Amino acid sequence: MIKFLSDYIFKDFIWKLAALMAAVLLWFVVLNIEDPLQKRIISKQIEAANIEALDKNNFILLSTDKTQNVKLNVQCKRSDMSKIYNQTPIIRATYDLSKIDESYNNWLGDPISLPIDLEYPTQTYAVLSKDPESVKIMIDKRAAESRDIVVSVKGKAADGFQAMQPEFDSVVIVSGTKTTLDRLETVRAEVDVSGAEKEVVKDYVELRGYDSENKDITDLFSFNIYGIDVAVPVYPVKTVPIKARMGGTPKQGYYVSEVIVSPETVDLVGPADELTDISAIDLSPVQLNGVSSDKSWDYKIWDYLSNTNVTIKSDSVSNVVVTVVVEPESVRNIKFPTGNISTIRDDNTMVVQMPKDPINVALRGPLDVLEEIKPDDLQAVLDLSGLSTGIHDVELSFTTLPQKVQVSGKPASLRVVINEDASFATVVTAVNTEELPEQ
């Protein structure tokens, strides 16, 4: 069997080979003469056309896939098919950027679909289909804005000191795109004052941009300056009392039982030499004229720091409330022994003779306090120093009156007669010590 096949194949082999070659040659000849149509799927890179039109309208091409291709189903004669792959493209796929005008201002940063345009010799080639039909791009606009710089002070100054508002150039020009500038929340620099007891000075503090979520987006922009000089004053803190003052008198028959100042102190911050001059905040007097019930007054500490470089510590209150508690007062007449009166004399050898009868004094104040006072509890001083020979009305000074109690009416006085050689003084009568109706 094998011998039969071998004889069949190699018999007249030369003539058979020649016939095959002639058939192939004839096929090529016929093919070139007929030049039939062919279809083929080719891939073309999509190019941007008229990009200069974007510059004219201040747009920029934000992003596009430079490797994005379109698949074309192309039909042409067989002889023209090979030309498609030449270095000089026969077929170009483009998207036209001249169609982007001001009407696209609301599309900044959003995907935009532009149709894919084909350029090719239509008399030679036919594009039966393309995939995709359009290309997606994103555009934006160039923008520059002036932005305020925010300097964040990190850390805490040493105990007894406070960092003040930083001093720096406060404006920077930020350049980028419209959509990125819309994202920019703050341009910030940071200075650390931890443990500082004096001014902190930094020659260069880097600027960084942050969005609303505090994400660093500095790389999306360019700044006209990338760093600033910052000085942070650091001043000592001083605690001073707040003092209330009274003006006028309550309505007759009433007295001030309590004065409440809230808060009682305030923490001040400022240069040490100016703080030294402030020992207290003396509030302007509250006006009590005719007051017959509790009343409050509001004060602003700032009003007492004008024309100074002193301020209020950041965590200290700046408003003060002064409340005056007014209550009805009572009057009690007390007769206290003259033995409870001590004297002040220029010459201790002067003999002072007091009357034997007790002296009446009318006291005004809270009823519960007046009721607790015993005659022997009262002590008074009669000051005779500097008095010459003759008759004198000398005011008594009470030294042991309880708080909120005072002499009612005119001050209690005694009439004193001093003899010619000023060696003897006689208290002959009491002046302004009459009894008052008790309340």
C-alpha positions as CSV (number, residue, x, y, z in Angstrom):
1,M,0.0,0.0,0.0
2,I,2.8,2.4,1.0
3,K,4.7,1.5,-2.2
4,F,1.6,2.3,-4.2
5,L,1.1,5.7,-2.7
6,S,4.8,6.6,-3.1
7,D,4.7,5.6,-6.8
8,Y,1.6,7.7,-7.2
9,I,3.0,10.8,-5.6
10,F,6.4,10.8,-7.2
11,K,5.3,9.7,-10.6
12,D,5.7,12.7,-12.9
13,F,6.6,14.8,-9.9
14,I,8.2,17.7,-11.8
15,W,5.1,18.1,-14.0
16,K,2.8,18.1,-11.0
17,L,4.9,20.8,-9.2
18,A,4.9,22.9,-12.3
19,A,1.1,22.7,-12.6
20,L,0.7,23.7,-8.9
21,M,2.9,26.7,-9.3
22,A,1.1,27.7,-12.5
23,A,-2.3,27.5,-10.6
24,V,-1.0,29.7,-7.8
25,L,0.4,32.3,-10.2
26,L,-2.9,32.3,-12.1
27,W,-4.8,32.9,-8.8
28,F,-2.6,35.9,-8.0
29,V,-3.1,37.3,-11.4
30,V,-6.8,36.9,-11.3
31,L,-6.9,38.5,-7.8
32,N,-4.9,41.5,-8.8
33,I,-7.1,42.0,-11.9
34,E,-10.4,41.7,-10.0
35,D,-9.2,43.6,-6.7
36,P,-12.2,42.5,-4.6
37,L,-13.7,44.4,-1.6
38,Q,-12.6,43.5,1.9
39,K,-13.9,44.2,5.4
40,R,-11.7,44.6,8.5
41,I,-11.9,45.7,12.1
42,I,-9.2,48.2,12.9
43,S,-8.4,50.3,16.0
44,K,-7.7,54.0,15.9
45,Q,-6.5,56.3,18.7
46,I,-8.9,59.2,19.3
47,E,-7.3,62.6,19.1
48,A,-8.3,66.1,20.3
49,A,-9.0,68.6,17.5
50,N,-9.1,72.4,17.8
51,I,-7.6,72.4,21.3
52,E,-6.7,76.1,20.9
53,A,-10.4,76.9,21.1
54,L,-10.3,75.9,24.8
55,D,-7.6,78.5,25.4
56,K,-9.7,81.2,23.7
57,N,-12.5,80.6,26.2
58,N,-10.2,80.1,29.2
59,F,-11.0,76.4,29.4
60,I,-8.6,73.6,30.0
61,L,-8.9,69.9,29.2
62,L,-9.0,68.5,32.7
63,S,-8.7,64.8,31.8
64,T,-9.1,62.4,29.0
65,D,-7.9,58.9,28.3
66,K,-5.0,59.4,25.9
67,T,-4.9,55.8,25.0
68,Q,-8.6,55.6,24.3
69,N,-9.3,54.0,20.9
70,V,-12.3,53.5,18.7
71,K,-12.9,50.3,16.8
72,L,-13.8,50.8,13.1
73,N,-15.4,48.3,10.7
74,V,-13.7,49.4,7.5
75,Q,-14.5,48.3,3.9
76,C,-12.3,48.9,0.9
77,K,-10.6,47.2,-2.0
78,R,-8.0,44.7,-1.1
79,S,-5.2,46.8,-2.6
80,D,-6.1,49.8,-0.4
81,M,-6.5,47.9,2.8
82,S,-2.7,47.8,3.5
83,K,-2.6,51.6,3.3
84,I,-4.6,52.0,6.4
85,Y,-1.6,50.9,8.4
86,N,0.9,53.3,6.9
87,Q,2.5,55.9,9.2
88,T,0.6,58.7,7.6
89,P,-3.0,57.9,8.7
90,I,-5.6,57.5,6.0
91,I,-8.3,57.5,8.7
92,R,-8.3,59.9,11.7
93,A,-10.6,59.7,14.7
94,T,-11.1,63.0,16.5
95,Y,-13.4,64.9,18.9
96,D,-13.9,68.6,18.2
97,L,-13.1,70.9,21.1
98,S,-14.3,74.0,19.3
99,K,-17.8,73.0,20.3
100,I,-16.9,73.9,23.9
101,D,-18.2,77.4,24.6
102,E,-19.5,79.5,27.6
103,S,-22.6,77.3,27.7
104,Y,-20.4,74.6,29.2
105,N,-19.6,76.7,32.3
106,N,-22.1,74.6,34.4
107,W,-20.3,71.4,33.3
108,L,-16.9,72.1,34.9
109,G,-15.5,69.0,36.4
110,D,-18.3,66.8,35.1
111,P,-18.1,64.2,32.2
112,I,-19.0,65.6,28.8
113,S,-19.7,63.4,25.8
114,L,-18.4,64.6,22.4
115,P,-19.1,62.7,19.2
116,I,-16.2,61.0,17.5
117,D,-15.6,62.5,14.0
118,L,-13.9,60.4,11.3
119,E,-11.8,61.9,8.5
120,Y,-10.9,59.5,5.5
121,P,-11.2,59.4,1.7
122,T,-14.8,58.4,1.3
123,Q,-14.2,57.5,-2.4
124,T,-11.8,54.8,-1.3
125,Y,-13.0,53.7,2.1
126,A,-16.2,53.1,3.9
127,V,-16.6,52.9,7.6
128,L,-19.5,50.6,8.3
129,S,-19.6,51.1,12.1
130,K,-17.6,52.6,15.0
131,D,-17.5,51.7,18.7
132,P,-17.9,53.8,20.7
133,E,-19.8,56.6,19.1
134,S,-18.6,59.3,21.4
135,V,-15.7,60.1,23.8
136,K,-16.0,61.3,27.4
137,I,-13.9,64.3,28.5
138,M,-13.8,66.7,31.5
139,I,-13.1,70.4,31.3
140,D,-12.4,73.2,33.8
141,K,-11.4,76.8,33.8
142,R,-8.2,78.5,34.9
143,A,-8.8,80.6,38.0
144,A,-6.9,82.6,40.6
145,E,-8.2,84.0,43.9
146,S,-7.0,86.0,46.8
147,R,-7.5,84.0,50.0
148,D,-7.1,84.9,53.6
149,I,-4.4,82.9,55.5
150,V,-5.3,81.3,58.8
151,V,-2.5,80.7,61.3
152,S,-3.3,77.9,63.7
153,V,-1.5,78.1,67.0
154,K,-0.7,74.7,68.3
155,G,0.3,73.7,71.8
156,K,0.0,75.6,75.1
157,A,2.2,78.3,76.4
158,A,3.9,77.8,79.8
159,D,1.8,78.0,83.0
160,G,0.9,81.6,83.7
161,F,1.3,82.6,80.1
162,Q,-1.0,82.9,77.1
163,A,-0.3,83.0,73.4
164,M,-2.0,85.9,71.7
165,Q,-3.2,86.4,68.1
166,P,-0.4,85.7,65.6
167,E,0.9,88.5,63.5
168,F,1.6,87.8,59.8
169,D,0.9,88.7,56.2
170,S,-2.7,87.6,55.8
171,V,-3.3,87.2,52.1
172,V,-2.1,84.7,49.4
173,I,-2.9,84.4,45.7
174,V,-4.0,80.8,44.9
175,S,-4.0,79.6,41.3
176,G,-5.7,76.5,40.0
177,T,-8.9,75.5,38.4
178,K,-12.4,76.7,39.2
179,T,-13.5,73.3,40.6
180,T,-10.4,72.9,42.8
181,L,-10.7,76.4,44.1
182,D,-14.3,75.7,45.0
183,R,-13.0,72.8,47.1
184,L,-10.4,74.9,48.9
185,E,-11.7,75.7,52.4
186,T,-8.7,77.3,54.1
187,V,-5.1,78.1,53.4
188,R,-3.4,77.4,56.7
189,A,0.0,77.7,58.5
190,E,0.7,76.2,61.9
191,V,3.0,77.5,64.7
192,D,3.8,75.5,67.8
193,V,4.0,77.6,71.1
194,S,4.3,74.7,73.5
195,G,5.9,75.8,76.8
196,A,6.6,79.3,75.5
197,E,7.2,82.2,78.0
198,K,8.0,84.8,75.4
199,E,7.2,85.8,71.8
200,V,7.6,82.9,69.3
201,V,9.0,84.1,66.0
202,K,9.2,81.9,62.9
203,D,10.9,83.1,59.7
204,Y,9.2,80.7,57.4
205,V,6.0,78.8,58.0
206,E,4.8,76.7,55.1
207,L,1.3,77.3,53.6
208,R,-1.0,74.3,53.1
209,G,-4.4,74.1,51.5
210,Y,-7.3,72.1,53.1
211,D,-10.8,71.2,52.0
212,S,-13.9,71.2,54.2
213,E,-13.0,67.8,55.5
214,N,-9.6,69.0,56.5
215,K,-7.9,67.0,53.8
216,D,-4.6,68.4,52.5
217,I,-5.1,69.3,48.8
218,T,-2.1,71.6,48.5
219,D,-0.9,69.8,45.4
220,L,-3.9,71.0,43.4
221,F,-2.8,74.6,43.5
222,S,0.1,77.0,43.1
223,F,0.6,80.0,45.5
224,N,2.3,83.3,44.9
225,I,4.1,82.7,48.2
226,Y,4.7,79.3,49.8
227,G,5.6,80.5,53.3
228,I,5.1,83.4,55.6
229,D,6.8,85.0,58.6
230,V,4.8,84.6,61.8
231,A,5.2,86.2,65.2
232,V,3.1,85.0,68.1
233,P,3.2,87.3,71.2
234,V,3.2,85.4,74.5
235,Y,2.2,87.4,77.6
236,P,1.9,86.7,81.3
237,V,-1.5,86.2,83.0
238,K,-2.6,88.1,86.1
239,T,-5.7,87.5,88.2
240,V,-7.1,90.7,89.6
241,P,-10.2,91.3,91.8
242,I,-13.3,93.0,90.5
243,K,-14.6,95.7,92.9
244,A,-18.1,97.1,93.0
245,R,-18.7,100.6,94.3
246,M,-21.9,102.1,95.7
247,G,-23.4,105.5,94.7
248,G,-26.3,107.1,96.3
249,T,-28.6,105.6,99.0
250,P,-31.5,103.3,99.0
251,K,-35.0,104.4,99.7
252,Q,-35.5,105.6,103.3
253,G,-36.2,102.6,105.5
254,Y,-34.1,100.2,103.3
255,Y,-30.5,99.2,103.5
256,V,-28.0,97.2,101.4
257,S,-27.7,93.8,103.0
258,E,-25.3,92.3,100.4
259,V,-23.4,93.1,97.3
260,I,-22.7,90.2,95.0
261,V,-20.0,90.5,92.3
262,S,-20.0,87.6,89.8
263,P,-17.3,86.7,88.9
264,E,-15.2,88.1,91.7
265,T,-12.0,88.1,89.7
266,V,-10.8,88.2,86.1
267,D,-7.7,86.9,84.4
268,L,-5.9,89.5,82.4
269,V,-3.2,89.0,79.7
270,G,-0.8,91.6,78.5
271,P,2.7,93.1,78.6
272,A,4.2,92.7,82.1
273,D,4.8,96.4,82.7
274,E,1.1,97.2,82.0
275,L,-0.2,94.4,84.1
276,T,1.8,95.7,87.0
277,D,-0.2,98.9,87.0
278,I,-3.5,97.1,87.3
279,S,-4.3,95.9,90.8
280,A,-8.0,95.6,90.4
281,I,-10.9,96.4,88.1
282,D,-12.8,99.2,89.9
283,L,-16.3,99.3,88.4
284,S,-18.2,102.5,88.1
285,P,-20.6,103.1,91.0
286,V,-24.0,101.5,91.0
287,Q,-26.7,104.1,91.5
288,L,-28.8,103.2,94.6
289,N,-30.9,106.3,94.8
290,G,-34.4,105.3,95.8
291,V,-33.8,101.6,95.3
292,S,-36.2,99.5,97.5
293,S,-35.6,96.0,96.1
294,D,-32.8,93.8,94.7
295,K,-31.3,95.1,91.5
296,S,-28.5,94.0,89.1
297,W,-26.1,95.9,86.9
298,D,-24.1,94.5,83.9
299,Y,-20.6,95.6,83.2
300,K,-18.2,94.8,80.4
301,I,-14.6,94.4,81.5
302,W,-13.5,95.5,78.0
303,D,-14.7,99.0,78.8
304,Y,-12.0,99.2,81.6
305,L,-9.2,98.1,79.4
306,S,-9.4,100.7,76.7
307,N,-6.2,102.5,75.8
308,T,-4.2,99.6,77.0
309,N,-2.5,96.6,75.5
310,V,-4.1,94.4,78.1
311,T,-6.8,91.9,77.2
312,I,-8.9,89.2,78.9
313,K,-7.6,85.6,79.0
314,S,-9.3,83.4,76.4
315,D,-11.1,81.2,79.0
316,S,-12.1,84.0,81.3
317,V,-15.4,85.8,81.3
318,S,-15.6,89.3,80.0
319,N,-19.0,90.3,81.5
320,V,-19.6,91.1,85.2
321,V,-22.9,91.2,87.1
322,V,-23.2,93.2,90.3
323,T,-26.3,92.4,92.3
324,V,-27.3,94.6,95.3
325,V,-29.6,92.9,97.8
326,V,-31.8,95.5,99.4
327,E,-33.9,94.8,102.5
328,P,-36.2,96.8,104.8
329,E,-34.2,98.0,107.8
330,S,-35.2,98.4,111.4
331,V,-34.3,100.9,114.1
332,R,-33.4,100.0,117.7
333,N,-32.6,102.3,120.5
334,I,-29.9,101.1,122.8
335,K,-28.6,102.7,126.0
336,F,-25.0,101.7,126.5
337,P,-22.8,102.5,129.5
338,T,-20.4,105.5,129.3
339,G,-17.8,103.1,130.7
340,N,-17.6,101.6,127.2
341,I,-16.3,104.9,125.8
342,S,-12.6,105.2,125.5
343,T,-10.8,108.6,124.8
344,I,-7.9,109.8,122.7
345,R,-6.0,112.7,124.3
346,D,-3.0,114.8,123.4
347,D,-2.0,114.6,127.1
348,N,-2.7,111.3,128.8
349,T,-2.7,113.2,132.2
350,M,-6.0,114.9,131.2
351,V,-8.8,113.8,133.3
352,V,-12.0,113.0,131.5
353,Q,-15.3,112.8,133.4
354,M,-18.1,110.9,131.8
355,P,-21.8,111.2,132.7
356,K,-23.1,108.5,134.9
357,D,-26.3,107.9,132.9
358,P,-26.2,105.6,129.9
359,I,-26.1,107.2,126.5
360,N,-28.8,106.4,124.0
361,V,-27.9,105.5,120.4
362,A,-30.3,104.7,117.6
363,L,-29.0,101.9,115.4
364,R,-30.4,101.0,112.0
365,G,-30.0,97.6,110.3
366,P,-31.4,94.1,109.9
367,L,-33.9,93.3,112.6
368,D,-32.4,89.9,113.4
369,V,-28.9,91.5,113.9
370,L,-30.2,94.4,115.9
371,E,-32.0,92.0,118.3
372,E,-28.7,90.2,119.0
373,I,-26.9,93.4,120.1
374,K,-26.4,93.9,123.9
375,P,-25.5,97.3,125.4
376,D,-22.2,96.0,126.7
377,D,-21.4,94.8,123.2
378,L,-21.0,98.5,122.0
379,Q,-17.7,100.1,122.2
380,A,-17.0,103.8,121.2
381,V,-14.1,106.2,121.0
382,L,-14.2,109.9,121.9
383,D,-11.3,111.7,120.1
384,L,-10.3,114.8,122.1
385,S,-6.9,115.3,120.4
386,G,-6.2,118.8,119.1
387,L,-9.1,120.4,121.1
388,S,-8.4,123.7,122.9
389,T,-10.0,125.1,126.0
390,G,-13.8,125.6,125.6
391,I,-17.0,123.7,124.7
392,H,-16.9,121.2,121.9
393,D,-19.4,118.8,120.3
394,V,-17.4,115.6,119.6
395,E,-18.7,112.8,117.5
396,L,-18.5,109.3,118.9
397,S,-17.0,106.6,116.8
398,F,-18.4,103.2,117.3
399,T,-15.8,100.4,116.8
400,T,-17.8,97.3,117.5
401,L,-21.0,97.7,115.3
402,P,-21.9,94.5,113.6
403,Q,-21.7,94.3,109.9
404,K,-24.7,95.9,108.1
405,V,-25.5,98.0,111.2
406,Q,-25.0,101.8,111.4
407,V,-26.0,104.7,113.6
408,S,-29.3,106.0,112.4
409,G,-29.9,109.7,111.7
410,K,-27.2,112.2,112.6
411,P,-23.9,110.9,114.1
412,A,-24.1,110.5,117.9
413,S,-22.1,113.3,119.6
414,L,-21.2,114.3,123.1
415,R,-20.7,117.9,124.4
416,V,-17.3,118.3,126.1
417,V,-16.1,121.2,128.3
418,I,-12.3,121.5,128.6
419,N,-11.0,123.7,131.4
420,E,-8.5,126.5,131.0
421,D,-5.3,124.5,131.5
422,A,-6.7,121.5,129.5
423,S,-6.1,119.2,132.4
424,F,-9.8,118.4,132.9
425,A,-12.6,117.6,130.4
426,T,-16.2,117.1,131.4
427,V,-18.8,115.4,129.2
428,V,-21.9,117.4,130.2
429,T,-24.5,116.2,127.7
430,A,-25.3,114.1,124.7
431,V,-26.0,115.7,121.3
432,N,-28.0,114.0,118.6
433,T,-28.6,110.9,120.6
434,E,-32.4,111.2,121.0
435,E,-34.5,108.2,120.7
436,L,-36.1,107.3,117.3
437,P,-39.4,105.4,116.8
438,E,-38.4,101.7,116.5
439,Q,-39.3,99.8,113.3
